[in-house]
Amino acid sequence: MKEKIIDNIRENGLLENCRGLVLCISGGSDSMSLLHFFLENKGLYGIPFVVAHVNHGLRAESEDEEKYLKEFCDTRKVPIEILHADISGTKPKGKSTEEYAREVRYDFFNNIRDKYGYTHIATAHNADDNTETMLLNIIRGCGIGGLCGIPVKRKDGIIRPLLRCSKKEIYEYCKKNDIVFFTDKTNFENVYTRNIIRNEIIPVIEKINPSFNDSAARLSASASTDDEFLEKLIDVEMEKLSSLTQNSELPLSYFRELHESLLFRVIRRYFFVNSPKIVLTKKQTDDIIYLIKNSDISKRIVLGNIEIRRGYDSLRIIPSDTVSGGIYPAELLLGENPLGKIGRIILSEVTVSAENRKNCIMAVFPLVVRSRQTGDRIKLPNRPEKTLKKLFIDDKIPLELRDSTPVVTCGDEVVWVSGYGSAEKFRPETGSKAICLEFEPF
């Protein structure tokens, strides 16, 4: 097993640029084997290390394990850091004990690394753990990333030196080297899904294929190679998408040229990087792909503080706090008239010129500003009369902007629409006195 660990460290560069190592030691056979390996091979690597142990306070044996480990390290002059974690008392609602305990452990390990100024954290995950993780991911529903299992090293400096070693090999290593370890009896209780996989499902599979662990390792390695290649392609595609994106509008033409596999990954990467750190579920990703592939501009997807909508030729990313619910009808007066979050509309008396004529009206007060309503129509100069709905559709006005486009009426008639100007009937002649309207969005 020693040779397997050494080969794993060398072939995967686990200790490259390592200035110190945090060894995560629970007291079980795996972690005690990890500690023994680095104690016995200090001269081989010449890297300082510190032991980090978490007492979760979930089992009666926890105190004995902590006491033994502390004496073990003190005798060998190995620095040790211990965390007493009240998992049961501090676990937030809605989070599993297993998930919360993992978060507490890794926060502690990272803090110890920072305290000592070290660069790497070593956990004692083994080949059996990897197989269990792969099966767990398959049961939950996963892509290639889930088939990769547990990464042998991560970009954040977490490494797994024992990942090629089976549980059987670890037991034999402990026996050969007289390594004392503790057994967590809860591992044999089928309370957690992982324990059911370990104690019931894998033994059945091994009756069909006694070398299932090796088969799973080969699949994991193959999936990891493919996944790494795809991630490099995504890096290239993200640069392309970034150069084509304007004002949070992603061009549909770009997505239509992507292979389905890349499309799924590009979308997930884009939102993780840009919105801020949103990790899309498969369903959310599929919903976005639906928007890209279908011309349903009425559908919207809400993700945290953003909305995703389909424009005519782009995917639009809109902060939720800028999405308007429309303009409540209000009478306009000369001067500034606030329109809530949307902006303001300014009315002024002017002499009509060629420059301002488009936004001038010959109309008498009261004038009312509001959102469009069913049946609203306008006849613009040199254009046929249309409903506002048809006008906005023909001009491809984004759906989210239609209800927040100010419409000014005089009586029952639409006299002015922001962006279009005054109706032909109400547009004055140059040189006359009239009311000029100007909309300033926020």
MOLIN-V324726 format. One record per residue. SS is DSSP state (helix for helix, strand for strand, loop for the rest). PHI is phi in degrees with one decimal (* if undefined). PSI is psi in whole degrees, -180 to 180 (NA if undefined). Layout:
ss: (SS,SS)
phi: (PHI,PHI)
psi: (PSI,PSI)
This chain:
ss: (loop,helix,helix,helix,helix,helix,helix,helix,helix,helix,helix,loop,loop,loop,loop,loop,loop,loop,loop,loop,strand,strand,strand,strand,loop,loop,loop,loop,helix,helix,helix,helix,helix,helix,helix,helix,helix,helix,helix,helix,loop,helix,helix,helix,helix,loop,loop,loop,strand,strand,strand,strand,strand,strand,strand,loop,loop,loop,loop,loop,loop,helix,helix,helix,helix,helix,helix,helix,helix,helix,helix,helix,helix,helix,helix,loop,loop,loop,loop,strand,strand,strand,strand,strand,loop,loop,helix,helix,helix,helix,loop,loop,loop,loop,loop,loop,helix,helix,helix,helix,helix,helix,helix,helix,helix,helix,helix,helix,helix,helix,helix,helix,helix,helix,helix,helix,loop,loop,loop,strand,strand,strand,loop,loop,loop,loop,helix,helix,helix,helix,helix,helix,helix,helix,helix,helix,helix,helix,helix,helix,loop,loop,loop,helix,helix,helix,helix,loop,loop,loop,loop,loop,strand,loop,loop,loop,loop,strand,strand,loop,loop,loop,loop,loop,loop,loop,helix,helix,helix,helix,helix,helix,helix,helix,helix,helix,loop,loop,loop,loop,loop,loop,loop,loop,helix,helix,helix,helix,loop,loop,loop,loop,helix,helix,helix,helix,helix,helix,helix,helix,helix,helix,helix,helix,helix,helix,helix,helix,loop,loop,loop,helix,helix,helix,helix,helix,helix,helix,helix,helix,helix,helix,helix,helix,helix,helix,helix,helix,helix,helix,helix,helix,helix,helix,helix,helix,helix,helix,helix,helix,helix,helix,helix,helix,loop,strand,loop,loop,strand,strand,strand,helix,helix,helix,helix,helix,loop,loop,loop,helix,helix,helix,helix,helix,helix,helix,helix,helix,helix,helix,helix,helix,helix,helix,loop,loop,loop,loop,loop,loop,loop,helix,helix,helix,helix,helix,helix,helix,helix,helix,helix,helix,helix,loop,loop,loop,loop,loop,loop,strand,strand,strand,strand,loop,loop,strand,strand,strand,strand,strand,loop,loop,loop,strand,strand,strand,strand,strand,strand,helix,helix,helix,loop,loop,loop,loop,loop,loop,loop,strand,strand,strand,loop,loop,strand,strand,strand,strand,loop,loop,loop,loop,strand,strand,strand,strand,strand,strand,strand,strand,strand,loop,loop,loop,loop,loop,helix,helix,helix,strand,strand,loop,loop,loop,loop,loop,strand,strand,strand,strand,loop,loop,loop,loop,loop,loop,strand,strand,loop,loop,loop,loop,loop,loop,loop,strand,strand,helix,helix,helix,helix,helix,helix,helix,loop,loop,loop,loop,helix,helix,helix,helix,loop,loop,loop,loop,strand,strand,strand,strand,loop,loop,strand,strand,strand,strand,strand,loop,loop,loop,strand,strand,loop,helix,helix,helix,loop,loop,loop,loop,loop,loop,strand,strand,strand,strand,strand,strand,strand,strand,strand,loop)
phi: (*,-56.7,-65.7,-62.9,-65.9,-61.6,-63.1,-62.5,-63.6,-71.8,-68.1,-104.6,57.6,-65.0,-111.8,-64.5,57.7,-83.8,-107.2,156.2,-130.9,-97.2,-93.3,-87.8,-119.0,-93.1,112.2,-78.9,-60.7,-64.4,-70.5,-68.9,-67.2,-62.3,-63.5,-59.8,-60.0,-73.9,-68.8,-75.6,-120.2,-56.2,-69.5,-71.2,-113.9,59.6,-111.6,-69.3,-145.2,-130.6,-89.1,-120.1,-126.8,-112.3,-96.0,-74.4,67.8,-100.5,-131.5,-64.5,-76.3,-57.1,-67.1,-64.8,-63.8,-62.9,-61.6,-63.3,-64.1,-65.0,-64.7,-58.4,-71.8,-61.2,-61.7,-98.9,56.4,-101.6,-62.0,-135.4,-120.5,-124.7,-115.5,-95.3,-109.1,-90.1,-62.9,-63.7,-81.2,-113.3,-63.8,-68.4,-66.8,87.3,-116.7,-70.8,-58.5,-62.2,-66.3,-66.6,-60.4,-64.3,-60.9,-62.0,-60.8,-69.7,-61.0,-64.3,-60.9,-65.5,-65.0,-66.9,-59.5,-64.9,-60.8,-90.8,73.3,-88.3,-114.4,-124.2,-126.8,-111.1,-106.5,-102.1,-62.1,-119.8,-63.6,-65.6,-60.1,-64.4,-62.6,-61.0,-65.0,-61.3,-64.9,-61.2,-65.2,-63.7,-62.8,-75.2,98.6,-143.7,-102.7,-59.4,-57.6,-70.5,-73.8,-68.7,70.0,-89.0,-67.9,-68.3,-150.1,-120.2,-64.8,-86.9,90.4,-86.2,-125.2,-128.5,-61.4,-93.0,-65.0,-89.0,-97.4,-81.4,-62.4,-62.8,-63.6,-66.5,-60.1,-65.3,-64.5,-64.2,-65.7,-65.1,-104.6,51.7,-87.5,-81.5,-144.7,-109.8,-108.1,-82.0,-64.3,-67.4,-64.9,-99.5,-96.0,-82.5,-93.6,-91.9,-58.3,-59.9,-65.7,-63.9,-61.8,-67.1,-93.0,-120.7,-78.0,-61.8,-57.3,-68.4,-63.0,-68.6,-70.6,-82.9,-137.5,-59.2,-100.8,-58.2,-59.8,-67.4,-62.6,-64.2,-64.8,-66.4,-63.1,-60.8,-65.6,-65.2,-63.5,-64.3,-63.7,-64.1,-63.9,-63.4,-64.0,-63.9,-64.6,-67.9,-64.4,-64.6,-56.4,-66.6,-66.3,-63.9,-65.4,-62.2,-62.6,-60.9,-72.2,-96.0,-82.5,-132.9,51.4,59.6,-113.1,-99.1,-66.6,-66.0,-59.9,-66.0,-66.1,-66.4,-89.4,-83.1,-65.3,-52.8,-63.4,-71.5,-56.7,-59.0,-73.5,-62.4,-60.9,-64.4,-66.3,-58.6,-72.8,-66.1,-80.4,-107.1,-136.4,-74.7,57.6,-77.4,-101.3,-71.2,-77.9,-63.2,-63.2,-62.8,-65.0,-62.7,-63.2,-67.2,-61.9,-60.4,-59.8,-66.3,-89.8,-120.6,-90.4,-92.3,-79.8,-85.5,-77.5,-136.8,-122.2,-101.3,-128.4,60.6,-101.6,-132.5,-118.8,-113.7,-132.2,-96.8,-87.3,-71.5,-136.8,-153.4,-97.0,-104.7,-106.4,-124.4,-59.3,-59.4,-73.6,-103.0,-79.4,-91.6,-93.6,114.1,-114.0,-72.2,-55.3,-146.5,-76.7,-95.8,-125.9,-61.9,101.7,-85.3,-126.7,-69.5,-121.5,61.7,-73.6,-75.6,154.5,-148.3,-122.3,-112.0,-110.9,-144.5,-85.8,-138.5,-90.9,-68.0,-127.0,-63.1,-75.1,-104.1,-57.4,-55.9,-104.2,-99.9,-134.2,-99.6,-151.5,-107.6,-69.9,-82.4,-109.3,-121.7,-106.2,-163.1,-79.1,-58.9,-132.0,-56.3,93.9,-57.9,-134.2,-150.4,-112.4,-90.4,-57.3,64.5,-138.0,-70.2,-66.1,-142.7,-72.1,-63.4,-59.0,-67.5,-61.0,-66.5,-66.0,-62.1,-91.7,55.6,-73.2,-52.6,-55.2,-70.1,-94.7,-68.0,-75.5,-102.7,-88.0,-62.6,-120.0,-108.1,-123.1,-128.4,67.1,-98.0,-106.2,-80.0,-107.3,-159.8,-132.3,-56.9,91.2,-113.5,90.4,-85.1,-68.7,-55.1,-61.5,-107.2,-83.2,-81.6,-84.4,-60.0,95.5,-85.8,-90.7,-157.8,-98.0,-105.1,-111.0,-136.7,-102.6,-116.4,-74.3,-83.5)
psi: (-34,-42,-36,-42,-46,-44,-41,-44,-43,-50,-30,5,41,-28,19,132,29,125,7,153,133,117,119,106,118,-29,-6,177,-39,-54,-33,-32,-40,-46,-44,-43,-47,-27,-43,-19,32,-43,-24,-36,-27,35,129,149,158,143,134,123,135,122,103,-16,24,-14,151,-30,-9,-39,-41,-41,-43,-44,-46,-45,-39,-44,-39,-48,-41,-41,-36,9,41,123,139,139,133,136,127,110,124,78,-48,-37,-22,-3,126,154,144,-3,135,154,-42,-46,-44,-42,-38,-43,-43,-44,-50,-33,-43,-47,-42,-38,-39,-41,-44,-40,-41,-9,27,172,-25,154,127,124,164,30,139,-176,-36,-40,-40,-43,-44,-42,-42,-45,-40,-43,-40,-43,-39,-21,109,167,-156,-37,-38,-30,-15,-20,-141,123,139,-28,152,162,-22,10,8,127,156,82,-29,10,-21,-5,134,164,-37,-44,-37,-43,-43,-37,-42,-43,-43,-34,14,46,123,133,164,147,125,107,-23,-17,-20,1,124,60,-45,152,-41,-39,-37,-42,-45,-45,-22,-46,-50,-42,-35,-43,-39,-18,-30,-42,98,-20,28,-36,-43,-39,-43,-37,-40,-42,-42,-44,-42,-45,-38,-39,-46,-42,-41,-41,-45,-38,-34,-37,-38,-37,-44,-44,-35,-36,-41,-48,-40,-39,-22,-16,132,128,45,28,119,122,130,-31,-34,-47,-33,-21,-8,144,149,-41,-43,-37,-49,-45,-39,-43,-46,-42,-42,-48,-31,-38,-37,-8,68,121,37,126,105,141,169,-40,-43,-40,-43,-37,-40,-41,-36,-43,-40,-40,-16,148,40,90,-4,-20,141,152,126,123,101,-119,23,158,143,126,156,121,-171,-34,18,160,123,130,116,124,134,-34,-6,-3,122,147,7,180,120,135,131,144,139,145,164,142,-156,135,107,144,48,-134,-14,-42,-143,155,131,127,133,149,126,165,125,132,174,-31,-38,-3,-37,-36,16,150,145,94,157,150,152,143,139,135,141,180,166,153,157,130,-9,135,156,144,107,154,135,21,149,157,137,158,155,-34,-48,-38,-47,-38,-47,-36,6,45,125,142,-41,-14,-14,-45,-15,12,117,132,126,133,155,109,-126,4,141,122,-20,141,130,132,-20,-28,-160,154,151,-41,-31,5,124,169,153,137,-14,168,138,178,129,133,137,126,127,104,152,NA)
